[in-house]
Amino acid sequence: MKILYSCLSKSWGGMEMLTITSIKQLRKRNIEVTLLCSSESRIHTEANSLGIIIHPLNSKNLKLPLNILKLMSSNLDGYIDVV
């Protein structure tokens, strides 16, 4: 199974920490996990240091939800089982 986690916040608080913790737990169970996050965020830095597969988005792509959906469908189609 391949899971995509999405956390586009630039903050570093409970939601972002829970995302990283959840990804680490899933990886311990040999589940393939990818993270969609803002390229300028702390979660991007933390995930990168842990060797998590990352699909970073820059700030201009985050302005419209449609941009995110287009990116996900074009780049990740057929790769992800659960979002």
N, CA, C and O atoms as CSV, one atom per row, in Angstrom:
chain,resi,resn,atom,element,x,y,z
A,1,MET,N,N,0.839,-1.175,0.000
A,1,MET,CA,C,0.000,0.000,0.000
A,1,MET,C,C,0.885,1.239,0.000
A,1,MET,O,O,1.922,1.282,0.662
A,2,LYS,N,N,0.456,2.246,-0.755
A,2,LYS,CA,C,1.189,3.508,-0.834
A,2,LYS,C,C,0.269,4.632,-0.382
A,2,LYS,O,O,-0.832,4.801,-0.906
A,3,ILE,N,N,0.734,5.395,0.597
A,3,ILE,CA,C,-0.072,6.449,1.211
A,3,ILE,C,C,0.569,7.798,0.955
A,3,ILE,O,O,1.788,7.946,1.038
A,4,LEU,N,N,-0.270,8.789,0.641
A,4,LEU,CA,C,0.177,10.167,0.519
A,4,LEU,C,C,-0.385,10.959,1.685
A,4,LEU,O,O,-1.601,11.051,1.853
A,5,TYR,N,N,0.496,11.527,2.486
A,5,TYR,CA,C,0.097,12.459,3.533
A,5,TYR,C,C,0.241,13.856,2.962
A,5,TYR,O,O,1.169,14.136,2.202
A,6,SER,N,N,-0.677,14.725,3.330
A,6,SER,CA,C,-0.631,16.106,2.877
A,6,SER,C,C,-0.680,17.024,4.084
A,6,SER,O,O,-1.607,16.961,4.891
A,7,CYS,N,N,0.330,17.879,4.199
A,7,CYS,CA,C,0.358,18.869,5.264
A,7,CYS,C,C,1.005,20.120,4.672
A,7,CYS,O,O,2.229,20.210,4.577
A,8,LEU,N,N,0.181,21.072,4.280
A,8,LEU,CA,C,0.672,22.246,3.562
A,8,LEU,C,C,0.905,23.450,4.469
A,8,LEU,O,O,1.146,24.555,3.984
A,9,SER,N,N,0.835,23.244,5.757
A,9,SER,CA,C,1.073,24.310,6.719
A,9,SER,C,C,2.563,24.647,6.786
A,9,SER,O,O,3.423,23.780,6.630
A,10,LYS,N,N,2.838,25.918,7.021
A,10,LYS,CA,C,4.233,26.331,7.210
A,10,LYS,C,C,4.586,26.407,8.694
A,10,LYS,O,O,5.729,26.695,9.049
A,11,SER,N,N,3.615,26.152,9.551
A,11,SER,CA,C,3.827,26.201,10.999
A,11,SER,C,C,4.523,24.932,11.471
A,11,SER,O,O,4.733,24.002,10.693
A,12,TRP,N,N,4.873,24.901,12.732
A,12,TRP,CA,C,5.392,23.696,13.358
A,12,TRP,C,C,4.701,23.538,14.696
A,12,TRP,O,O,5.117,24.108,15.705
A,13,GLY,N,N,3.638,22.754,14.684
A,13,GLY,CA,C,2.855,22.529,15.891
A,13,GLY,C,C,2.355,21.101,15.918
A,13,GLY,O,O,2.946,20.208,15.310
A,14,GLY,N,N,1.262,20.897,16.628
A,14,GLY,CA,C,0.743,19.553,16.835
A,14,GLY,C,C,0.396,18.803,15.562
A,14,GLY,O,O,0.744,17.630,15.429
A,15,MET,N,N,-0.289,19.458,14.613
A,15,MET,CA,C,-0.686,18.785,13.382
A,15,MET,C,C,0.530,18.323,12.581
A,15,MET,O,O,0.557,17.207,12.064
A,16,GLU,N,N,1.517,19.182,12.488
A,16,GLU,CA,C,2.710,18.855,11.716
A,16,GLU,C,C,3.525,17.754,12.401
A,16,GLU,O,O,4.039,16.848,11.745
A,17,MET,N,N,3.632,17.847,13.720
A,17,MET,CA,C,4.364,16.819,14.470
A,17,MET,C,C,3.657,15.473,14.390
A,17,MET,O,O,4.307,14.435,14.268
A,18,LEU,N,N,2.323,15.486,14.458
A,18,LEU,CA,C,1.555,14.249,14.342
A,18,LEU,C,C,1.733,13.622,12.956
A,18,LEU,O,O,1.808,12.400,12.830
A,19,THR,N,N,1.801,14.447,11.936
A,19,THR,CA,C,2.021,13.943,10.580
A,19,THR,C,C,3.346,13.196,10.505
A,19,THR,O,O,3.400,12.081,9.985
A,20,ILE,N,N,4.407,13.797,11.015
A,20,ILE,CA,C,5.728,13.148,10.994
A,20,ILE,C,C,5.709,11.869,11.828
A,20,ILE,O,O,6.241,10.846,11.396
A,21,THR,N,N,5.105,11.912,13.011
A,21,THR,CA,C,5.026,10.730,13.869
A,21,THR,C,C,4.249,9.604,13.185
A,21,THR,O,O,4.660,8.445,13.234
A,22,SER,N,N,3.140,9.943,12.555
A,22,SER,CA,C,2.329,8.941,11.856
A,22,SER,C,C,3.101,8.313,10.704
A,22,SER,O,O,3.054,7.099,10.507
A,23,ILE,N,N,3.803,9.131,9.952
A,23,ILE,CA,C,4.601,8.613,8.834
A,23,ILE,C,C,5.678,7.661,9.350
A,23,ILE,O,O,5.900,6.599,8.768
A,24,LYS,N,N,6.342,8.034,10.433
A,24,LYS,CA,C,7.374,7.161,10.999
A,24,LYS,C,C,6.788,5.821,11.431
A,24,LYS,O,O,7.399,4.778,11.202
A,25,GLN,N,N,5.611,5.839,12.052
A,25,GLN,CA,C,4.977,4.596,12.495
A,25,GLN,C,C,4.570,3.719,11.312
A,25,GLN,O,O,4.741,2.500,11.357
A,26,LEU,N,N,4.038,4.324,10.264
A,26,LEU,CA,C,3.661,3.554,9.072
A,26,LEU,C,C,4.892,2.942,8.404
A,26,LEU,O,O,4.849,1.801,7.942
A,27,ARG,N,N,5.975,3.693,8.353
A,27,ARG,CA,C,7.208,3.175,7.750
A,27,ARG,C,C,7.765,1.995,8.538
A,27,ARG,O,O,8.352,1.083,7.955
A,28,LYS,N,N,7.587,2.003,9.860
A,28,LYS,CA,C,8.026,0.865,10.678
A,28,LYS,C,C,7.280,-0.403,10.294
A,28,LYS,O,O,7.779,-1.513,10.485
A,29,ARG,N,N,6.086,-0.230,9.754
A,29,ARG,CA,C,5.258,-1.366,9.332
A,29,ARG,C,C,5.424,-1.656,7.834
A,29,ARG,O,O,4.604,-2.342,7.224
A,30,ASN,N,N,6.502,-1.117,7.264
A,30,ASN,CA,C,6.842,-1.306,5.850
A,30,ASN,C,C,5.758,-0.813,4.897
A,30,ASN,O,O,5.543,-1.395,3.833
A,31,ILE,N,N,5.083,0.256,5.284
A,31,ILE,CA,C,4.111,0.891,4.403
A,31,ILE,C,C,4.798,2.087,3.761
A,31,ILE,O,O,5.414,2.905,4.444
A,32,GLU,N,N,4.688,2.176,2.454
A,32,GLU,CA,C,5.331,3.246,1.709
A,32,GLU,C,C,4.523,4.529,1.859
A,32,GLU,O,O,3.331,4.560,1.553
A,33,VAL,N,N,5.176,5.587,2.331
A,33,VAL,CA,C,4.494,6.855,2.595
A,33,VAL,C,C,5.245,7.985,1.915
A,33,VAL,O,O,6.474,8.042,1.934
A,34,THR,N,N,4.477,8.881,1.315
A,34,THR,CA,C,4.996,10.079,0.664
A,34,THR,C,C,4.328,11.281,1.313
A,34,THR,O,O,3.183,11.193,1.757
A,35,LEU,N,N,5.039,12.405,1.371
A,35,LEU,CA,C,4.509,13.613,1.994
A,35,LEU,C,C,4.421,14.735,0.979
A,35,LEU,O,O,5.404,15.056,0.311
A,36,LEU,N,N,3.245,15.331,0.862
A,36,LEU,CA,C,3.035,16.538,0.077
A,36,LEU,C,C,3.064,17.696,1.056
A,36,LEU,O,O,2.228,17.761,1.957
A,37,CYS,N,N,4.029,18.629,0.895
A,37,CYS,CA,C,4.168,19.725,1.853
A,37,CYS,C,C,4.717,20.968,1.169
A,37,CYS,O,O,5.177,20.920,0.028
A,38,SER,N,N,4.657,22.068,1.884
A,38,SER,CA,C,5.211,23.325,1.392
A,38,SER,C,C,6.736,23.255,1.430
A,38,SER,O,O,7.324,22.809,2.415
A,39,SER,N,N,7.360,23.699,0.354
A,39,SER,CA,C,8.817,23.610,0.258
A,39,SER,C,C,9.539,24.519,1.247
A,39,SER,O,O,10.731,24.337,1.496
A,40,GLU,N,N,8.844,25.479,1.804
A,40,GLU,CA,C,9.486,26.436,2.712
A,40,GLU,C,C,9.105,26.192,4.167
A,40,GLU,O,O,9.159,27.109,4.987
A,41,SER,N,N,8.724,24.978,4.485
A,41,SER,CA,C,8.189,24.713,5.816
A,41,SER,C,C,9.125,23.877,6.678
A,41,SER,O,O,10.054,23.238,6.185
A,42,ARG,N,N,8.860,23.900,7.954
A,42,ARG,CA,C,9.638,23.097,8.902
A,42,ARG,C,C,9.363,21.604,8.704
A,42,ARG,O,O,10.265,20.781,8.865
A,43,ILE,N,N,8.117,21.250,8.354
A,43,ILE,CA,C,7.802,19.836,8.136
A,43,ILE,C,C,8.602,19.286,6.959
A,43,ILE,O,O,8.986,18.116,6.963
A,44,HIS,N,N,8.854,20.112,5.963
A,44,HIS,CA,C,9.692,19.703,4.826
A,44,HIS,C,C,11.104,19.384,5.307
A,44,HIS,O,O,11.681,18.368,4.920
A,45,THR,N,N,11.651,20.244,6.142
A,45,THR,CA,C,12.998,20.036,6.686
A,45,THR,C,C,13.057,18.770,7.536
A,45,THR,O,O,13.981,17.969,7.399
A,46,GLU,N,N,12.073,18.593,8.412
A,46,GLU,CA,C,12.049,17.408,9.279
A,46,GLU,C,C,11.905,16.122,8.467
A,46,GLU,O,O,12.614,15.146,8.709
A,47,ALA,N,N,10.989,16.127,7.509
A,47,ALA,CA,C,10.772,14.940,6.681
A,47,ALA,C,C,12.014,14.611,5.862
A,47,ALA,O,O,12.372,13.443,5.711
A,48,ASN,N,N,12.656,15.622,5.345
A,48,ASN,CA,C,13.872,15.424,4.557
A,48,ASN,C,C,14.970,14.797,5.407
A,48,ASN,O,O,15.693,13.919,4.936
A,49,SER,N,N,15.099,15.238,6.646
A,49,SER,CA,C,16.140,14.697,7.527
A,49,SER,C,C,15.873,13.234,7.899
A,49,SER,O,O,16.793,12.503,8.265
A,50,LEU,N,N,14.611,12.815,7.801
A,50,LEU,CA,C,14.252,11.429,8.108
A,50,LEU,C,C,14.239,10.533,6.869
A,50,LEU,O,O,13.971,9.335,6.969
A,51,GLY,N,N,14.526,11.104,5.718
A,51,GLY,CA,C,14.552,10.319,4.495
A,51,GLY,C,C,13.177,9.986,3.943
A,51,GLY,O,O,13.029,9.035,3.176
A,52,ILE,N,N,12.179,10.755,4.325
A,52,ILE,CA,C,10.815,10.557,3.832
A,52,ILE,C,C,10.745,11.089,2.403
A,52,ILE,O,O,11.317,12.134,2.092
A,53,ILE,N,N,10.040,10.362,1.540
A,53,ILE,CA,C,9.849,10.827,0.163
A,53,ILE,C,C,8.935,12.047,0.213
A,53,ILE,O,O,7.850,11.993,0.793
A,54,ILE,N,N,9.376,13.146,-0.396
A,54,ILE,CA,C,8.665,14.419,-0.305
A,54,ILE,C,C,8.304,14.913,-1.700
A,54,ILE,O,O,9.086,14.797,-2.644
A,55,HIS,N,N,7.097,15.469,-1.804
A,55,HIS,CA,C,6.677,16.203,-2.993
A,55,HIS,C,C,6.426,17.629,-2.529
A,55,HIS,O,O,5.309,17.967,-2.135
A,56,PRO,N,N,7.467,18.480,-2.573
A,56,PRO,CA,C,7.297,19.844,-2.079
A,56,PRO,C,C,6.594,20.737,-3.096
A,56,PRO,O,O,6.790,20.604,-4.304
A,57,LEU,N,N,5.786,21.636,-2.588
A,57,LEU,CA,C,5.127,22.644,-3.412
A,57,LEU,C,C,5.641,24.004,-2.982
A,57,LEU,O,O,5.770,24.273,-1.788
A,58,ASN,N,N,5.935,24.865,-3.949
A,58,ASN,CA,C,6.351,26.208,-3.556
A,58,ASN,C,C,5.121,27.067,-3.303
A,58,ASN,O,O,4.006,26.675,-3.649
A,59,SER,N,N,5.313,28.220,-2.710
A,59,SER,CA,C,4.212,29.064,-2.240
A,59,SER,C,C,3.229,29.445,-3.342
A,59,SER,O,O,2.022,29.494,-3.105
A,60,LYS,N,N,3.725,29.709,-4.526
A,60,LYS,CA,C,2.810,30.156,-5.581
A,60,LYS,C,C,1.846,29.042,-6.003
A,60,LYS,O,O,0.736,29.332,-6.447
A,61,ASN,N,N,2.249,27.782,-5.871
A,61,ASN,CA,C,1.364,26.672,-6.223
A,61,ASN,C,C,0.314,26.407,-5.154
A,61,ASN,O,O,-0.659,25.697,-5.410
A,62,LEU,N,N,0.493,26.963,-3.964
A,62,LEU,CA,C,-0.439,26.730,-2.865
A,62,LEU,C,C,-1.612,27.697,-2.874
A,62,LEU,O,O,-2.550,27.529,-2.094
A,63,LYS,N,N,-1.582,28.697,-3.731
A,63,LYS,CA,C,-2.594,29.740,-3.703
A,63,LYS,C,C,-3.977,29.249,-4.110
A,63,LYS,O,O,-4.978,29.724,-3.572
A,64,LEU,N,N,-4.054,28.330,-5.027
A,64,LEU,CA,C,-5.349,27.825,-5.473
A,64,LEU,C,C,-5.430,26.322,-5.271
A,64,LEU,O,O,-4.552,25.588,-5.725
A,65,PRO,N,N,-6.465,25.861,-4.601
A,65,PRO,CA,C,-6.612,24.409,-4.411
A,65,PRO,C,C,-6.588,23.642,-5.731
A,65,PRO,O,O,-6.149,22.493,-5.775
A,66,LEU,N,N,-7.056,24.268,-6.792
A,66,LEU,CA,C,-7.054,23.615,-8.098
A,66,LEU,C,C,-5.633,23.276,-8.535
A,66,LEU,O,O,-5.408,22.229,-9.142
A,67,ASN,N,N,-4.672,24.150,-8.233
A,67,ASN,CA,C,-3.269,23.881,-8.574
A,67,ASN,C,C,-2.768,22.624,-7.876
A,67,ASN,O,O,-2.038,21.828,-8.467
A,68,ILE,N,N,-3.158,22.447,-6.625
A,68,ILE,CA,C,-2.743,21.274,-5.860
A,68,ILE,C,C,-3.340,20.011,-6.469
A,68,ILE,O,O,-2.646,19.008,-6.637
A,69,LEU,N,N,-4.628,20.065,-6.798
A,69,LEU,CA,C,-5.282,18.902,-7.410
A,69,LEU,C,C,-4.662,18.541,-8.748
A,69,LEU,O,O,-4.463,17.363,-9.041
A,70,LYS,N,N,-4.354,19.544,-9.566
A,70,LYS,CA,C,-3.718,19.280,-10.861
A,70,LYS,C,C,-2.357,18.629,-10.669
A,70,LYS,O,O,-2.025,17.668,-11.363
A,71,LEU,N,N,-1.568,19.144,-9.733
A,71,LEU,CA,C,-0.244,18.586,-9.473
A,71,LEU,C,C,-0.360,17.142,-9.014
A,71,LEU,O,O,0.378,16.276,-9.482
A,72,MET,N,N,-1.285,16.884,-8.101
A,72,MET,CA,C,-1.435,15.528,-7.580
A,72,MET,C,C,-1.859,14.562,-8.678
A,72,MET,O,O,-1.340,13.449,-8.762
A,73,SER,N,N,-2.790,14.977,-9.511
A,73,SER,CA,C,-3.272,14.056,-10.543
A,73,SER,C,C,-2.238,13.834,-11.627
A,73,SER,O,O,-2.154,12.735,-12.175
A,74,SER,N,N,-1.447,14.846,-11.953
A,74,SER,CA,C,-0.463,14.676,-13.014
A,74,SER,C,C,0.794,13.944,-12.557
A,74,SER,O,O,1.335,13.124,-13.299
A,75,ASN,N,N,1.259,14.228,-11.359
A,75,ASN,CA,C,2.537,13.655,-10.897
A,75,ASN,C,C,2.395,12.366,-10.105
A,75,ASN,O,O,3.333,11.571,-10.059
A,76,LEU,N,N,1.261,12.142,-9.491
A,76,LEU,CA,C,1.139,11.016,-8.563
A,76,LEU,C,C,0.130,9.979,-8.996
A,76,LEU,O,O,-0.058,8.981,-8.300
A,77,ASP,N,N,-0.522,10.181,-10.118
A,77,ASP,CA,C,-1.548,9.251,-10.576
A,77,ASP,C,C,-0.953,7.858,-10.766
A,77,ASP,O,O,0.071,7.696,-11.429
A,78,GLY,N,N,-1.595,6.868,-10.187
A,78,GLY,CA,C,-1.139,5.485,-10.300
A,78,GLY,C,C,-0.077,5.124,-9.282
A,78,GLY,O,O,0.314,3.961,-9.183
A,79,TYR,N,N,0.394,6.096,-8.527
A,79,TYR,CA,C,1.444,5.830,-7.543
A,79,TYR,C,C,0.892,5.713,-6.130
A,79,TYR,O,O,1.491,5.053,-5.281
A,80,ILE,N,N,-0.247,6.350,-5.871
A,80,ILE,CA,C,-0.792,6.441,-4.519
A,80,ILE,C,C,-2.096,5.644,-4.412
A,80,ILE,O,O,-2.961,5.723,-5.284
A,81,ASP,N,N,-2.217,4.875,-3.324
A,81,ASP,CA,C,-3.454,4.149,-3.058
A,81,ASP,C,C,-4.398,4.922,-2.146
A,81,ASP,O,O,-5.615,4.863,-2.324
A,82,VAL,N,N,-3.851,5.649,-1.168
A,82,VAL,CA,C,-4.656,6.359,-0.177
A,82,VAL,C,C,-4.096,7.757,0.016
A,82,VAL,O,O,-2.885,7.943,0.134
A,83,VAL,N,N,-5.006,8.759,0.046
A,83,VAL,CA,C,-4.604,10.144,0.314
A,83,VAL,C,C,-5.212,10.522,1.640
A,83,VAL,O,O,-5.027,11.646,2.105
